[in-house]
Amino acid sequence: MLMNPALSVVICTYNRPRLLERALESLTRQTINPANLEVVVVDNNSTNDTAELIERFRPRLPHFQGLHENRQGLSFARNHGWRSSRGDFIAFLDDDACADPDWCERILTAFRTVSPAPASVGGMILPLYESPPPPWFDDDFEIRTWGDTAHFLGGEWGRFGFSGSNMAFPREILDRFGGFSTELGMVGGRLRLGEERELFYRIHPELPLFWYDPEIRVKHWAPVRNMRINYLLLRSFRAGQSRALIESCQKFSATYLKEVRDLAVIVKELLCSLWPSADGYRANLARKLCRVSHQLGVLVGPGKEAKDE
């Protein structure tokens, strides 16, 4: 009889079998002892050949679960996945991301050796471009990094933790804090954000121990769509909306008025940067426009989602 694995990797998927195949292939090449690894794939009502693809990987991994979640939404699927898993530690990998070969091993080592014991472990996310990006598009639009050295996250943004395609938790933490809010997160093809940020935001006041290691790496799919300014602005706006919900930013409260002042500062910076004085002008302009869009999202607050197209 197989022993329970130490680490479970949860992948949630919706209608992206070709990308999912690449993600699962990356998990078959892990350096971790296969006995210590469980892979849990949650199909969130896919309407294509996703289920058949999942079954093809069952014999290739000693600990494998293929699950189905009827309730539409990434948070529902993630919660189903980790609650059904058997590992002491649970990592999350997006269906459009590929893990480095030592990804699982480094996550497990961090949980077992870092002191004080981390409430979460995360790492760097690098882009895997569908096609070469346009000249103005900088990698940092897609890279998620917290530096070049391993450390516990700190500062104002530390409380928001890691990005969802490269994060892991002890099971006891997910049990204690209840997992992901189903009011947030992608729903089918609709762009909603913030479910992982909201979870970190709840954990942080009690256990601000989010361990970052830049060697814990994944490559995340960056389609052509991501390199269009309209998508960058929409993504920033949705992130701002989710932040307003997470931080309970009520209109005309002291927090809200501070956000208004911050927007005024950002707009001033934007206006001052309109003169194209450097080679990176378009990239810098795009960054500032994204900051404006994010701030507008905070001020508008939660609302209807847009199709992720």
C-alpha positions as a printed Julia matrix, in Angstrom:
309×3 Matrix{Float64}:
   0.0    0.0     0.0
   1.36   3.42   -0.94
   2.19   5.82    1.89
   0.71   9.3     1.89
   2.88  11.74   -0.09
   4.59  14.67    1.61
   3.65  17.22   -1.08
   0.48  17.53   -3.14
   0.43  19.71   -6.26
  -3.02  21.0    -7.23
  -3.73  22.08  -10.81
  -7.15  23.48  -11.71
  -8.11  23.62  -15.36
 -10.82  24.82  -17.71
 -10.76  24.09  -21.46
  -6.98  24.35  -21.94
  -5.83  20.76  -22.59
  -2.73  21.62  -24.62
  -1.42  23.95  -21.93
  -2.41  21.49  -19.2
  -0.46  18.76  -20.97
   2.69  20.86  -20.79
   2.11  21.57  -17.08
   1.64  17.89  -16.29
   4.69  16.91  -18.33
   6.75  19.24  -16.15
   5.54  17.34  -13.07
   6.59  13.98  -14.51
  10.18  15.28  -14.66
  10.53  16.37  -11.03
  13.68  15.45   -9.09
  11.68  14.76   -5.92
  11.23  11.13   -4.86
   7.99  10.12   -6.66
   6.71   8.58   -3.44
   6.68  12.07   -1.9
   4.63  13.69   -4.68
   0.9   13.65   -5.35
  -0.64  15.42   -8.36
  -4.29  16.49   -8.12
  -5.96  17.82  -11.28
  -9.37  19.46  -10.94
 -11.43  19.8   -14.13
 -13.8   22.74  -13.68
 -16.47  21.78  -16.25
 -14.31  21.66  -19.37
 -16.25  21.03  -22.57
 -13.45  19.58  -24.71
 -11.02  16.64  -24.38
  -9.54  17.76  -21.05
 -10.92  14.74  -19.16
  -9.28  12.32  -21.61
  -5.96  14.12  -21.3
  -6.09  13.93  -17.5
  -6.69  10.18  -17.65
  -3.64   9.7   -19.88
  -1.41  10.96  -17.08
  -2.85   8.7   -14.38
  -0.41   5.79  -15.01
   2.58   8.12  -15.21
   2.43   9.42  -11.63
   2.3    7.08   -8.59
   0.02   9.39   -6.61
  -2.56  10.93   -8.94
  -6.13  12.17   -8.63
  -8.33  13.43  -11.43
 -11.29  15.31   -9.96
 -14.3   17.22  -11.29
 -15.72  20.39   -9.73
 -19.27  21.26  -10.83
 -19.36  24.73   -9.29
 -17.81  27.11  -11.78
 -14.88  29.12  -10.49
 -11.18  28.78   -9.77
 -11.67  29.18   -6.02
 -14.22  26.33   -5.92
 -11.81  24.14   -7.89
  -8.8   25.0    -5.74
 -10.7   24.32   -2.53
 -11.91  20.98   -3.89
  -8.36  20.11   -4.9
  -6.55  20.8    -1.65
  -9.3   19.31    0.5
  -9.15  16.08   -1.51
  -5.35  15.91   -1.49
  -3.33  13.81    0.95
  -0.05  15.68    1.33
   1.12  17.52    4.44
   2.03  20.44    2.18
   0.03  21.69   -0.81
   1.44  23.58   -3.8
  -0.59  25.25   -6.53
   0.48  25.34  -10.17
  -1.6   27.01  -12.89
  -2.62  24.88  -15.86
  -0.65  27.22  -18.14
   2.58  27.07  -16.13
   5.55  24.69  -16.24
   7.54  23.89  -13.11
  11.33  23.66  -13.1
  12.54  20.08  -12.46
  13.54  20.83   -8.85
  10.4   22.87   -8.07
   8.71  20.31   -5.82
  11.95  19.36   -4.1
  12.81  22.97   -3.27
   9.32  23.67   -1.91
   9.42  20.62    0.35
  12.96  21.45    1.52
  11.91  25.0     2.43
   9.0   23.77    4.54
  11.22  21.25    6.3
  14.29  23.41    6.94
  13.41  27.12    7.13
  12.97  28.53   10.63
  10.59  29.85   11.79
   8.28  27.5     9.92
   6.78  29.27    6.87
   3.04  29.8     6.58
   3.6   29.84    2.82
   6.4   29.26    0.34
   6.64  30.86   -3.1
   9.08  31.68   -5.83
   9.81  33.42   -9.11
   7.52  33.35  -12.16
   9.1   33.83  -15.59
   7.24  34.32  -18.89
   6.93  31.66  -21.57
   5.98  33.77  -24.58
   3.66  32.5   -27.29
   5.54  34.74  -29.73
   8.29  37.35  -29.41
   6.94  40.38  -27.55
   6.81  43.79  -29.27
   9.84  46.05  -28.75
   8.11  48.22  -26.13
   7.02  45.26  -24.0
   9.35  44.63  -21.04
   9.64  41.24  -19.38
   8.7   42.79  -16.05
   5.09  43.05  -17.24
   5.0   39.25  -16.87
   7.78  38.41  -14.4
   6.76  37.98  -10.77
   9.75  38.31   -8.49
  10.52  39.46   -4.96
  14.28  39.73   -5.44
  17.35  37.59   -6.07
  17.82  36.21   -2.55
  15.72  33.96   -0.33
  13.91  35.77    2.5
  10.63  36.25    4.34
   8.48  38.84    2.58
   8.23  42.17    4.35
   7.12  45.72    3.72
   3.72  47.05    2.73
   3.14  44.52   -0.05
   4.41  41.5     1.89
   0.97  40.91    3.34
  -0.37  40.06   -0.13
   1.96  37.08   -0.54
   2.69  35.3    -3.79
   1.09  34.85   -7.19
  -1.24  31.89   -7.59
   0.83  29.98  -10.13
   3.73  29.48   -7.71
   2.62  29.21   -4.09
   2.43  26.5    -1.44
   1.02  26.11    2.07
   1.08  23.64    4.94
  -2.22  21.79    5.04
  -2.84  23.02    8.57
  -2.73  26.64    7.34
  -5.37  26.02    4.67
  -7.5   24.14    7.2
  -7.15  26.91    9.75
  -7.98  29.79    7.4
 -10.54  28.0     5.26
  -8.89  28.17    1.86
  -9.87  30.52   -0.95
 -12.78  32.96   -1.02
 -15.32  31.9    -3.63
 -16.3   35.56   -4.1
 -13.0   36.06   -5.94
 -11.02  34.3    -8.64
 -11.55  33.37  -12.29
 -14.96  32.03  -13.29
 -14.78  30.15  -16.56
 -13.44  32.65  -19.09
 -14.18  35.71  -16.98
 -11.27  37.71  -15.67
 -11.57  37.97  -11.89
  -8.54  38.22   -9.64
  -7.52  38.34   -6.03
  -8.46  35.04   -4.38
  -4.88  34.18   -3.42
  -4.17  37.76   -2.34
  -7.24  37.69   -0.08
  -6.07  34.45    1.55
  -2.6   35.86    2.24
  -4.22  39.02    3.58
  -6.13  36.94    6.15
  -3.12  34.86    7.14
  -0.64  37.72    7.48
  -1.85  39.37   10.75
  -1.36  36.09   12.63
   1.47  34.46   10.68
   3.45  36.93    8.53
   5.86  34.17    7.49
   5.83  34.0     3.7
   9.13  32.48    2.54
  10.38  33.46   -0.91
  13.11  31.56   -2.75
  14.0   32.79   -6.26
  15.2   29.28   -7.15
  11.63  27.96   -6.79
  10.73  28.74  -10.38
   7.93  28.24  -12.86
   7.46  29.48  -16.41
   4.02  30.95  -17.05
   2.35  31.06  -20.47
   2.19  34.58  -21.91
  -0.09  34.6   -24.97
  -0.13  37.4   -27.52
  -3.18  38.82  -25.74
  -1.05  39.62  -22.68
   1.16  41.87  -24.78
  -1.65  44.23  -25.76
  -2.06  47.44  -23.81
  -5.83  47.01  -23.49
  -5.33  43.68  -21.7
  -2.65  45.1   -19.41
  -5.02  47.9   -18.43
  -7.94  45.53  -17.89
  -5.81  43.22  -15.74
  -4.63  46.17  -13.65
  -8.18  47.45  -13.26
  -9.47  44.04  -12.11
  -6.59  43.77   -9.65
  -7.59  47.15   -8.23
 -11.2   46.05   -7.9
 -10.21  42.91   -6.01
  -7.95  44.95   -3.75
 -10.88  47.24   -2.89
 -12.93  44.2    -1.89
 -10.1   42.63    0.12
  -9.29  45.83    2.01
 -12.97  46.81    2.43
 -12.31  50.19    0.87
 -15.6   52.0     1.5
 -16.32  55.06   -0.62
 -15.37  58.37    1.03
 -13.71  56.66    4.0
 -10.23  57.79    5.08
  -8.74  54.87    3.14
 -10.75  55.79    0.04
  -9.65  59.43    0.19
  -6.03  58.3     0.5
  -6.49  56.27   -2.68
  -7.89  59.38   -4.4
  -4.77  61.32   -3.39
  -2.57  58.47   -4.63
  -4.37  58.55   -7.97
  -3.72  62.28   -8.28
   0.0   61.7    -7.7
   0.11  58.91  -10.29
  -1.74  61.01  -12.88
   0.72  63.85  -12.3
   3.62  61.43  -12.86
   1.9   60.19  -16.01
   1.5   63.69  -17.43
   5.15  64.47  -16.69
   6.24  61.36  -18.57
   4.35  62.0   -21.8
   7.35  63.58  -23.48
   9.25  60.7   -25.17
  12.7   61.38  -23.76
  14.09  57.84  -23.53
  14.19  54.56  -25.44
  11.93  52.95  -22.84
   9.27  55.62  -23.24
   6.45  53.33  -24.35
   7.14  50.75  -21.65
   7.29  53.44  -18.96
   4.09  54.99  -20.28
   2.38  51.58  -20.2
   3.5   51.06  -16.59
   2.07  54.4   -15.51
  -1.18  53.78  -17.37
  -1.45  50.42  -15.6
  -0.94  52.16  -12.25
  -3.73  54.61  -13.11
  -5.98  51.74  -14.19
  -5.25  49.84  -10.96
  -6.04  52.88   -8.86
  -9.28  53.47  -10.75
 -10.21  49.86  -10.06
  -9.69  50.45   -6.33
 -11.9   53.54   -6.42
 -14.65  52.0    -8.56
 -14.67  48.9    -6.38
 -16.04  45.43   -7.14
 -18.29  45.18  -10.16
 -19.09  43.11  -13.2
 -16.31  41.04  -14.7
 -15.15  41.16  -18.28
 -14.57  38.29  -20.63
 -10.92  37.21  -20.66
 -10.39  37.55  -24.38
